[in-house]
Amino acid sequence: MKKTTIALLLFLLSYVGFAQRNADEILKMNSKIDDLIQNPITGIIVIKEGTVVRGIDPNTKAEIWNFDANVAIKATSLESIEALNSAKIDTETLFKSKRILKNIDGTPYVEGFVNYKTILINTMDGKVVYNSANYKYLVYNSQFLYGQNEYLVKGVEDGKVIASLIDLNTGDVKWKTIQGEAKSMFSAMFTFKANMSNEAVISDTMIYSLYFGKLSALDRATGNLKWVGDIEYTKVFPTQNNKNLVVINSKGMLSAKQYLNVLDVETGKAIWEDAIKTNYIVYLEDWGDKILVAHYSGFNFFNLKDGSKLWKKDARGDGLKKVIPIDGDYLYVAENEMMLIDKDGQKKWKNFIEISDDKEDAINYLGKVDDKVMYLTATYGNMVDYKTGKKLWKGNLKFNAKRPLLNVYDEENDSFLVYNDEELFKFNTKITDKPDSFAKVNIKKEKELNAIELFPWGVCLSGPTEVMGVSKDGKVIYHNVYTQPGDGGRAWGQALSTAGSIGFGIASGVNGVMGSEWTMTTIDPATGKEVKSVVKAKNESQLKLADRQNVSSAELAKIANRFSQRFEAMKQNHDFSYIFARDEASDNKVLVKIRKDDGKEVDKIMFGNIRPVYEIDPATQSIYYILDKELKIFKKI
């Protein structure tokens, strides 16, 4: 009898672990919670409810700071809004990108948009380090300047566009400059969509600020306006010689074309007599006195001074879509073929190599692996000898272009694992013929599959409502399939608004449009190697997304060190999938936490709406979920 009682107790305890559960704590607010975000550096949860902004400690779950926006931030007066409207300023376009709460990547700051005012909050103590309520202008764009702990804001005041630089260490305004007249709604209608950029790019001494594509040059130290450009631009890149700007602009309402030219930084005037006209720009390199420009119709080196070509003949274009620099050479794809050329534009292979069945096929992987070039496209996979251009396998590994293709590199065994059309393949650079699949699986919702992750025991395949574990010998270890809330269709998934990730998987090789974001790589002319230490506008995004502790601000370095344990804990996200689903037994909406090692459900929490907004703290594994006036906290079990 005693043994039976113990067994029953263990069963019940086990059942409780998987049963749906309600929140461990509920923080009730006075009004509906508008937004929720977690700062990844400090871990502080920030919420806005009504006019109050609050900070929640991730360890104690207690509120540690708050401020009332009506007191701390003056609401924008109706007169100010009406003044903008009467001037026919396009406020909807100006403010549409403003989310209520937004993290500044790699910093403890959260930016808030409250009562038409922009604020910057230090999440460590809740201090508002910038408050646009102290100024007359309305902010429509803002940027954190990494390394200097400065905040660049752009706004509209009395029908004028202004730019202002704030020192976040002291809160002082370094300068404020009028850039020109604000665009009316009428004139904004005639701005080509691609040229509607309001960003700014930074060089060592200058700030190049765009307003609906209109380019202004401002002295970084004083804010003095040096010049305003004649035409609208889509993108601006300062060159490493600090003498030129590479600019791109778009024209044409029905058949859009892109134009690339080079400006003199002293005057803002174009120095090339003829711009490069093309369907789209693919890749750019800055070599100091020359630039490499790869575009739809081909690529070549151009002299910065006059735009003259350095190669006698362009590398073939006609649908150029990808360029990869490799040890001084360039591997490029035009339509559905690839070629390797040297630094002088000469072919290193005898023939072009077909890498896909159709020129529109996505390129999932293309690069040098050992002494081979490996390609994985939507339809083909193979390896090519880097020196000769000869295919390693007699025939291509063929894929189904209508199904997801996912891949991951197994460093321990020096091999690639590839998934497509319910099959898994494994190969390395040593095999002499295309591999057969080592596993055949039955994925229920294959078209939604978006991630493959490697584990010591095998791989995990996951999507919004499905997760599967497959051992390295091809055995299916587990397979969990869930039903979406609602009618089971995909509409909710497309509209789902979540602050947290549905499945914390690291998507490897997700299909995407190659070259969809323009950047310009800086090359050291002496070595031919990429320069990674130059901090300019074109490197700002790299600085944010690369080593977050390398920001030169001493204060940010201290914070990163203080919260270093969070970075270690965040790696554990790799161990779990979180899936929003409908519970079959109760028909409730639930968030299911699944351990990827064995596919076991370790938690199942109750959600109350079809479009949940929530955060999953990767350090503590606590889940923060907002529903109307309540912040619900689910602790790790």
TORPAKOL-413331 format. One record per residue (C-alpha): x, y, z; residue number from 1; residue in three letters. Coordinates in steps of 0.1 Angstrom, whole numbers. Each point is the difference from the previous one (the first is absolute). Layout:
% TORPAKOL-413331
REC      x      y      z    k    r
REC      X      Y      Z  NUM  ala
...
This chain:
% TORPAKOL-413331
REC      x      y      z    k    r
REC      0      0      0    1  met
REC     29     24      9    2  lys
REC     17     -7    -34    3  lys
REC    -33      7    -18    4  thr
REC     -5     33     18    5  thr
REC     36     11     -8    6  ile
REC     -5     -9    -36    7  ala
REC    -33     19     -2    8  leu
REC     16     30     16    9  leu
REC     29      0    -25   10  leu
REC    -25     -3    -28   11  phe
REC    -20     29     12   12  leu
REC     31     22      5   13  leu
REC     10    -10    -36   14  ser
REC    -34     10    -12   15  tyr
REC      1     33     17   16  val
REC     32      9    -18   17  gly
REC    -18     -3    -34   18  phe
REC    -34     13     10   19  ala
REC    -11     34    -11   20  gln
REC      8     26     26   21  arg
REC     -9     36      8   22  asn
REC     24     27      9   23  ala
REC     22     -1     31   24  asp
REC     -4     37      4   25  glu
REC    -23     26    -14   26  ile
REC      8     37      1   27  leu
REC    -32     20     -4   28  lys
REC      1     34    -16   29  met
REC    -25     29      0   30  asn
REC     -4     -1    -38   31  ser
REC      7    -21    -30   32  lys
REC     36     -9     -6   33  ile
REC     11     14    -34   34  asp
REC     34    -16     -4   35  asp
REC     26    -24     15   36  leu
REC     37     -4     -7   37  ile
REC     30    -15     17   38  gln
REC     34     16     -2   39  asn
REC     25    -28     -9   40  pro
REC     29     17     18   41  ile
REC    -15      7     34   42  thr
REC    -29    -25     -2   43  gly
REC    -24     27     13   44  ile
REC    -36     -4    -12   45  ile
REC    -15     33    -11   46  val
REC    -37      5     -4   47  ile
REC    -22     30     -9   48  lys
REC    -35      1     14   49  glu
REC    -20     32     -6   50  gly
REC     23     28      8   51  thr
REC     23    -20     24   52  val
REC     32    -17    -10   53  val
REC     13    -27     24   54  arg
REC     31    -21      4   55  gly
REC     -2    -36     13   56  ile
REC     30    -18     15   57  asp
REC      4    -34    -18   58  pro
REC     12    -17     32   59  asn
REC    -23     13     27   60  thr
REC    -29      7    -24   61  lys
REC     -5     32     20   62  ala
REC     -5     35    -15   63  glu
REC     32     19      5   64  ile
REC     -8     33    -16   65  trp
REC    -28     19    -17   66  asn
REC    -10     34    -12   67  phe
REC    -32     16    -11   68  asp
REC      3     13    -36   69  ala
REC    -25     27      7   70  asn
REC     23     14     27   71  val
REC     34     -9    -14   72  ala
REC     -9      6    -36   73  ile
REC    -21     29    -12   74  lys
REC    -26    -12    -24   75  ala
REC      3     16    -35   76  thr
REC    -26     27     -1   77  ser
REC    -29      0    -24   78  leu
REC     14     33    -12   79  glu
REC     33    -17    -11   80  ser
REC    -19    -28    -18   81  ile
REC    -23     25    -17   82  glu
REC     30     21    -10   83  ala
REC     15    -29    -17   84  leu
REC    -33     -9    -17   85  asn
REC     -6     36    -11   86  ser
REC     34      0    -15   87  ala
REC    -10    -32    -17   88  lys
REC     30    -19     15   89  ile
REC     -4    -38     -7   90  asp
REC     -1    -10     37   91  thr
REC    -13    -34     -7   92  glu
REC     31     -9    -21   93  thr
REC     23     18     24   94  leu
REC    -12    -20     31   95  phe
REC    -11    -33    -15   96  lys
REC     33    -17      9   97  ser
REC     -2     10     36   98  lys
REC     -8    -30     23   99  arg
REC    -10      8     36  100  ile
REC     30    -19     14  101  leu
REC     32    -10    -18  102  lys
REC     34    -12     11  103  asn
REC     31     18    -11  104  ile
REC     21    -31    -10  105  asp
REC     30     -7     22  106  gly
REC     -9     26     26  107  thr
REC    -20      2     32  108  pro
REC    -22     26    -16  109  tyr
REC    -37     -3    -11  110  val
REC    -15     26    -22  111  glu
REC    -36      9      6  112  gly
REC    -26     19    -20  113  phe
REC    -25     15     24  114  val
REC    -25     28     -6  115  asn
REC     18      7    -33  116  tyr
REC     32      5     20  117  lys
REC     32    -20     -3  118  thr
REC     18    -11     31  119  ile
REC     31    -20      7  120  leu
REC     -1    -21     32  121  ile
REC     30    -15     18  122  asn
REC    -16    -33     11  123  thr
REC     25     -4     28  124  met
REC    -16     27     21  125  asp
REC    -29     13    -21  126  gly
REC     17     34     -5  127  lys
REC    -13     18    -31  128  val
REC     33     11    -16  129  val
REC    -17     18    -29  130  tyr
REC    -35     15     -1  131  asn
REC    -12     18    -31  132  ser
REC    -26     17     22  133  ala
REC     27     24     10  134  asn
REC      2     12    -36  135  tyr
REC    -24     17    -24  136  lys
REC      6    -24    -29  137  tyr
REC    -18    -33     -7  138  leu
REC     24    -29     -5  139  val
REC     -6    -21    -31  140  tyr
REC     33    -19      0  141  asn
REC     27     -8     25  142  ser
REC     33    -19      1  143  gln
REC     24    -12     27  144  phe
REC     36      7     -9  145  leu
REC     21    -29     12  146  tyr
REC     34      8     15  147  gly
REC     -9     35     10  148  gln
REC    -31     -6     21  149  asn
REC    -18     27    -21  150  glu
REC    -35      3    -12  151  tyr
REC     -8     15    -34  152  leu
REC    -36     12     -3  153  val
REC    -18     15    -30  154  lys
REC    -32     19      3  155  gly
REC    -24     26    -14  156  val
REC     -3     34     16  157  glu
REC    -19     30    -14  158  asp
REC     -2    -17    -34  159  gly
REC     38     -6     -1  160  lys
REC     20    -32      2  161  val
REC     25      0     28  162  ile
REC     28    -23     11  163  ala
REC     14      0     36  164  ser
REC     28    -19     17  165  leu
REC     -4     -9     37  166  ile
REC     28    -11     23  167  asp
REC    -15    -28     21  168  leu
REC     27      2     26  169  asn
REC    -10     35     10  170  thr
REC    -34      5    -16  171  gly
REC     14     31    -18  172  asp
REC    -10     11    -34  173  val
REC     32      1    -21  174  lys
REC    -17     18    -28  175  trp
REC    -32      5    -19  176  lys
REC     -2      8    -37  177  thr
REC    -27      9    -25  178  ile
REC      3    -23    -31  179  gln
REC    -27     16    -21  180  gly
REC    -37      2     -6  181  glu
REC    -22    -29     12  182  ala
REC    -17    -19    -28  183  lys
REC    -38      4     -4  184  ser
REC    -23    -29     -5  185  met
REC     -4     12    -36  186  phe
REC     37      1     -8  187  ser
REC      6    -33     18  188  ala
REC    -24    -17    -25  189  met
REC     26      7    -27  190  phe
REC     29    -15     19  191  thr
REC      9    -34    -15  192  phe
REC     -6    -27     26  193  lys
REC     36    -13      1  194  ala
REC     13     35      6  195  asn
REC    -21      7     31  196  met
REC     29     -8     24  197  ser
REC      3     21     31  198  asn
REC     32    -16     14  199  glu
REC     34     16      6  200  ala
REC     34    -14     -7  201  val
REC     31      9     19  202  ile
REC     36      6    -10  203  ser
REC     30     10     22  204  asp
REC     -9     37     -2  205  thr
REC    -34      3    -17  206  met
REC    -36    -11      2  207  ile
REC    -18     -5    -32  208  tyr
REC    -37      3      7  209  ser
REC    -29    -11    -23  210  leu
REC    -34     14      2  211  tyr
REC    -24    -15    -25  212  phe
REC     31     -7    -20  213  gly
REC     13     36      2  214  lys
REC     36     -1     11  215  leu
REC     16     25     24  216  ser
REC     36      1     11  217  ala
REC      6     10     36  218  leu
REC     32      6     19  219  asp
REC      0    -27     27  220  arg
REC     16     22     27  221  ala
REC    -18     33     -6  222  thr
REC    -32    -10    -20  223  gly
REC      8     27    -26  224  asn
REC    -19     -7    -32  225  leu
REC     26     -4    -28  226  lys
REC    -23     -6    -29  227  trp
REC    -33    -15    -11  228  val
REC     -2    -24    -30  229  gly
REC    -18      8    -33  230  asp
REC    -18    -33     -4  231  ile
REC    -16    -28     21  232  glu
REC     20    -30     10  233  tyr
REC     -8    -35     13  234  thr
REC     34     -9     16  235  lys
REC     32     18      9  236  val
REC     35    -15      7  237  phe
REC     29     21     12  238  pro
REC     33    -12    -15  239  thr
REC     31     -8     20  240  gln
REC     19     29    -15  241  asn
REC    -24     24     16  242  asn
REC     -2     18    -33  243  lys
REC    -30    -16    -17  244  asn
REC    -35    -13      4  245  leu
REC    -13    -29    -20  246  val
REC    -38      6     -5  247  val
REC    -28    -20    -14  248  ile
REC    -34     14    -11  249  asn
REC    -30    -15    -17  250  ser
REC    -22     14    -27  251  lys
REC    -30    -11    -20  252  gly
REC    -35     -9     13  253  met
REC     -8    -29    -23  254  leu
REC     34    -14     -9  255  ser
REC     23     10     29  256  ala
REC     37      6     -8  257  lys
REC     29      5     24  258  gln
REC     28     25     -6  259  tyr
REC     34      0     17  260  leu
REC     23     30      1  261  asn
REC     28     15     21  262  val
REC     -2     34     18  263  leu
REC     27     24     12  264  asp
REC     -5      3     38  265  val
REC     11     37     -2  266  glu
REC    -28     11    -24  267  thr
REC    -25    -29     -2  268  gly
REC      3      1    -38  269  lys
REC      3    -31    -22  270  ala
REC     35     -4    -13  271  ile
REC     -8    -28    -25  272  trp
REC    -13     13    -33  273  glu
REC    -22    -31     -5  274  asp
REC    -17    -19     28  275  ala
REC     -2    -38     -2  276  ile
REC    -35     -8    -10  277  lys
REC    -13    -35      8  278  thr
REC    -30    -21     12  279  asn
REC     16     -4     34  280  tyr
REC     33      2     19  281  ile
REC     13    -34     14  282  val
REC     34      6     17  283  tyr
REC     24     29      7  284  leu
REC     37      1     12  285  glu
REC     20     31     10  286  asp
REC     37     -3     -9  287  trp
REC     10     35      9  288  gly
REC      6     14    -35  289  asp
REC    -24    -23    -18  290  lys
REC    -33    -18      6  291  ile
REC    -12    -33    -12  292  leu
REC    -36      2    -12  293  val
REC    -20    -31     -7  294  ala
REC    -34      5    -14  295  his
REC    -27    -18    -21  296  tyr
REC     19      4    -33  297  ser
REC     35     -9     12  298  gly
REC     28     13     22  299  phe
REC     33     19     -3  300  asn
REC     24     22     20  301  phe
REC     -6     37     -5  302  phe
REC     25     29      7  303  asn
REC    -15     21     28  304  leu
REC     12     33    -17  305  lys
REC    -17     -3    -33  306  asp
REC    -19    -33     -2  307  gly
REC     22    -16    -26  308  ser
REC      1    -38     -2  309  lys
REC     31    -18     11  310  leu
REC     -7    -33    -17  311  trp
REC     -2      0    -38  312  lys
REC    -31    -21      1  313  lys
REC    -28     -3     26  314  asp
REC     -4    -34     17  315  ala
REC    -31    -15    -15  316  arg
REC    -33     13     14  317  gly
REC    -35     -7    -14  318  asp
REC    -17     -8     32  319  gly
REC     30      4     24  320  leu
REC    -13     -8     35  321  lys
REC     29     -9     23  322  lys
REC     37      8      4  323  val
REC     23    -17     26  324  ile
REC     36     12      5  325  pro
REC     23    -30      7  326  ile
REC     37      5      6  327  asp
REC      4     28    -26  328  gly
REC    -23    -18    -25  329  asp
REC    -37      6     -7  330  tyr
REC    -26    -28     -2  331  leu
REC    -31     13    -16  332  tyr
REC    -34    -12    -12  333  val
REC    -18     13    -31  334  ala
REC    -35    -14     -6  335  glu
REC      5    -37      8  336  asn
REC     38     -3     -6  337  glu
REC     31      7     20  338  met
REC     36     10    -10  339  met
REC     32      7     19  340  leu
REC     22     30    -12  341  ile
REC     32     15     14  342  asp
REC      7     35     12  343  lys
REC      6     11    -36  344  asp
REC    -34    -13    -13  345  gly
REC     15    -30    -17  346  gln
REC    -19    -33      1  347  lys
REC     16    -28     21  348  lys
REC    -23    -27    -13  349  trp
REC     -4    -10    -36  350  lys
REC    -38     -1      1  351  asn
REC    -29     14     19  352  phe
REC    -16    -25     24  353  ile
REC    -37     -5      2  354  glu
REC    -11      0     37  355  ile
REC    -38      0     -3  356  ser
REC    -28    -11    -23  357  asp
REC    -15     35     -2  358  asp
REC     16     35      2  359  lys
REC    -26     10     27  360  glu
REC     10    -29     23  361  asp
REC     12     11     34  362  ala
REC     37     -5     10  363  ile
REC      0    -16     35  364  asn
REC     38     -4      3  365  tyr
REC     29     10    -22  366  leu
REC     36      1     11  367  gly
REC     34    -15      3  368  lys
REC      4    -31     22  369  val
REC     35    -13      2  370  asp
REC     13      0    -36  371  asp
REC    -35     -3    -14  372  lys
REC    -29     23     -8  373  val
REC    -33    -14     13  374  met
REC    -34     12    -13  375  tyr
REC    -35     -8     13  376  leu
REC    -28     16    -19  377  thr
REC    -38     -6     -1  378  ala
REC      6    -28    -26  379  thr
REC     36    -11      0  380  tyr
REC     29     -8     23  381  gly
REC     36     -9     -9  382  asn
REC     37      7      6  383  met
REC     25     15    -25  384  val
REC     38     -1      1  385  asp
REC     11     36      8  386  tyr
REC     30     -1    -24  387  lys
REC    -15    -18    -30  388  thr
REC    -37      7      2  389  gly
REC     -7    -37     -5  390  lys
REC    -31    -14     18  391  lys
REC      9    -25     28  392  leu
REC    -31    -21     -6  393  trp
REC    -11    -13    -34  394  lys
REC    -36     11      6  395  gly
REC    -15     27     21  396  asn
REC    -18     -8     32  397  leu
REC    -36     10    -10  398  lys
REC    -24     18     23  399  phe
REC    -37      8     -2  400  asn
REC     -2     38     -5  401  ala
REC    -36      0     14  402  lys
REC     12    -13     34  403  arg
REC     23     17     26  404  pro
REC     37     -7     -2  405  leu
REC     18      2     33  406  leu
REC     37     -7      8  407  asn
REC     23      0     30  408  val
REC     38     -7      3  409  tyr
REC     11    -27     24  410  asp
REC     34     13     11  411  glu
REC      9    -30     21  412  glu
REC     -4    -24    -29  413  asn
REC      9     25    -27  414  asp
REC    -31     -6    -20  415  ser
REC    -32     17    -12  416  phe
REC    -35    -11      8  417  leu
REC    -27     11    -25  418  val
REC    -37     -4      1  419  tyr
REC    -24      1    -29  420  asn
REC    -33    -17    -10  421  asp
REC     -1    -22     31  422  glu
REC     35    -13     -5  423  glu
REC     33      7     19  424  leu
REC     34     -2    -17  425  phe
REC     34     -1     15  426  lys
REC     33      7    -18  427  phe
REC     35     16      2  428  asn
REC     26     12    -25  429  thr
REC     17    -34     -2  430  lys
REC    -28    -20    -16  431  ile
REC      2     -6    -38  432  thr
REC    -36     -4     -9  433  asp
REC    -33     15     11  434  lys
REC    -14    -15     32  435  pro
REC    -32    -20      5  436  asp
REC    -23     12     27  437  ser
REC      7    -15     35  438  phe
REC    -35      7     13  439  ala
REC    -35      2    -14  440  lys
REC    -25     18     22  441  val
REC    -36     10      0  442  asn
REC     -4     37      7  443  ile
REC    -37     10      3  444  lys
REC      4     37     -8  445  lys
REC     31     -1    -21  446  glu
REC     -5     33    -17  447  lys
REC      1     18     33  448  glu
REC     33    -17     11  449  leu
REC     25     28      7  450  asn
REC     29    -13     21  451  ala
REC     25    -28      3  452  ile
REC     23     -2     31  453  glu
REC     28    -23      9  454  leu
REC      3    -20     32  455  phe
REC     25    -26     12  456  pro
REC    -27    -26     -6  457  trp
REC    -12     12    -35  458  gly
REC    -21     29    -14  459  val
REC    -32     17     10  460  cys
REC    -24     12    -27  461  leu
REC    -25     26     10  462  ser
REC    -28     23    -12  463  gly
REC    -27     21     16  464  pro
REC    -21    -30     10  465  thr
REC     23    -30     -4  466  glu
REC     33    -13     14  467  val
REC     19    -33     -8  468  met
REC     32    -15     12  469  gly
REC     20    -23    -23  470  val
REC     31    -20     11  471  ser
REC     32      1    -21  472  lys
REC     -8    -35    -12  473  asp
REC    -34     10    -13  474  gly
REC    -23    -11     27  475  lys
REC    -29     23     10  476  val
REC      3      5     37  477  ile
REC    -31     21      5  478  tyr
REC    -26     18    -21  479  his
REC    -23     26     16  480  asn
REC    -28     16    -21  481  val
REC    -23     27     13  482  tyr
REC    -32     17    -13  483  thr
REC     -1     38     -4  484  gln
REC    -26     19     20  485  pro
REC    -31     11    -19  486  gly
REC    -11    -18    -31  487  asp
REC     33    -17     -6  488  gly
REC      8     22    -29  489  gly
REC     31     21     -5  490  arg
REC    -17     34      4  491  ala
REC      8      3     37  492  trp
REC     37     -9     -6  493  gly
REC      4     27    -25  494  gln
REC    -15     26     22  495  ala
REC     14    -13     33  496  leu
REC     16     28     21  497  ser
REC     25    -14     24  498  thr
REC     28     16     18  499  ala
REC     15    -34      6  500  gly
REC     10    -26    -25  501  ser
REC    -25    -28     -9  502  ile
REC     27    -25     -3  503  gly
REC     34     10     14  504  phe
REC     17    -19    -28  505  gly
REC     30     14    -19  506  ile
REC    -11     -1    -36  507  ala
REC     29    -12    -21  508  ser
REC     -3      6    -37  509  gly
REC    -35     15     -2  510  val
REC     -8     10    -35  511  asn
REC      4     37     -7  512  gly
REC      6     25    -27  513  val
REC     37      4     -4  514  met
REC     14     35      1  515  gly
REC    -32     15     13  516  ser
REC     18     24     23  517  glu
REC     27     23    -13  518  trp
REC     33      3     18  519  thr
REC     35     10    -11  520  met
REC     30    -21     11  521  thr
REC     31     20      9  522  thr
REC     32    -16    -13  523  ile
REC     36      8     10  524  asp
REC     18      7    -33  525  pro
REC     33    -12     14  526  ala
REC    -12    -35     10  527  thr
REC    -32     -5    -20  528  gly
REC    -17    -10     33  529  lys
REC    -32     13     14  530  glu
REC      4     28     26  531  val
REC    -20     -7     31  532  lys
REC     14     26     24  533  ser
REC    -11     31    -19  534  val
REC    -30     15     17  535  val
REC    -20     20    -25  536  lys
REC    -36      1    -11  537  ala
REC      3    -31    -21  538  lys
REC     14    -18     30  539  asn
REC    -26     12     25  540  glu
REC    -23    -30     -7  541  ser
REC     29    -24      1  542  gln
REC     10     14     34  543  leu
REC    -35     -5     14  544  lys
REC     -3    -35    -13  545  leu
REC     35    -12      7  546  ala
REC     18     -1     34  547  asp
REC    -23     19     23  548  arg
REC     28      5     26  549  gln
REC     23     18    -25  550  asn
REC    -19     32      3  551  val
REC     26     26     10  552  ser
REC    -22     16     26  553  ser
REC     14    -10     34  554  ala
REC    -34      1     15  555  glu
REC    -14    -25    -24  556  leu
REC     30    -22      6  557  ala
REC     -7      0     37  558  lys
REC    -36     -9     -6  559  ile
REC      9    -29    -23  560  ala
REC     24    -13     26  561  asn
REC    -25      3     28  562  arg
REC    -26    -19    -19  563  phe
REC     23    -26    -16  564  ser
REC    -19    -29     16  565  gln
REC    -30      9    -20  566  arg
REC     20     -6    -32  567  phe
REC      9    -35     11  568  glu
REC    -35     -8     10  569  ala
REC    -14     13    -33  570  met
REC     18    -29    -18  571  lys
REC    -24    -24     17  572  gln
REC    -28     12    -23  573  asn
REC     14    -25    -24  574  his
REC    -14    -28     23  575  asp
REC    -37      9     -3  576  phe
REC    -27      7    -25  577  ser
REC    -30     22     10  578  tyr
REC    -31     -7    -21  579  ile
REC    -33     19      2  580  phe
REC    -27    -25     -5  581  ala
REC    -35    -12      7  582  arg
REC     -2    -26     27  583  asp
REC    -19    -30    -15  584  glu
REC    -16    -11     34  585  ala
REC    -12     33     13  586  ser
REC     -1     22    -32  587  asp
REC     20     26     19  588  asn
REC     26     22    -15  589  lys
REC     34    -10     14  590  val
REC     37      6     -3  591  leu
REC     18    -33      1  592  val
REC     37     -3     10  593  lys
REC     17    -30    -16  594  ile
REC     34    -14      9  595  arg
REC     18     -7    -32  596  lys
REC     22    -27     14  597  asp
REC    -29    -24      3  598  asp
REC    -31     18    -12  599  gly
REC    -16      0     35  600  lys
REC    -24     27      9  601  glu
REC     13     17     31  602  val
REC    -25     28      3  603  asp
REC    -34     10    -13  604  lys
REC    -13     34      9  605  ile
REC    -34     16     -6  606  met
REC     -4     29    -24  607  phe
REC    -32     20     -3  608  gly
REC      0     15    -35  609  asn
REC      7     -9    -36  610  ile
REC     29     25     -4  611  arg
REC     20     -1     31  612  pro
REC     28     24      8  613  val
REC     26    -16     22  614  tyr
REC     37     -2      9  615  glu
REC     20    -31      9  616  ile
REC     29      9     22  617  asp
REC     28    -21    -13  618  pro
REC     20      2     33  619  ala
REC    -27    -10     25  620  thr
REC    -24    -17    -25  621  gln
REC    -28     20     16  622  ser
REC    -28     11    -24  623  ile
REC    -16     34      1  624  tyr
REC    -34      3    -17  625  tyr
REC    -23     30     -2  626  ile
REC    -38     -3     -1  627  leu
REC    -21     32      3  628  asp
REC     10     16     33  629  lys
REC     21    -29     13  630  glu
REC     36    -10     -2  631  leu
REC      1    -38      5  632  lys
REC     32    -16     11  633  ile
REC      7    -37     -4  634  phe
REC     31    -12     18  635  lys
REC     22    -28    -12  636  lys
REC    -11    -34     14  637  ile
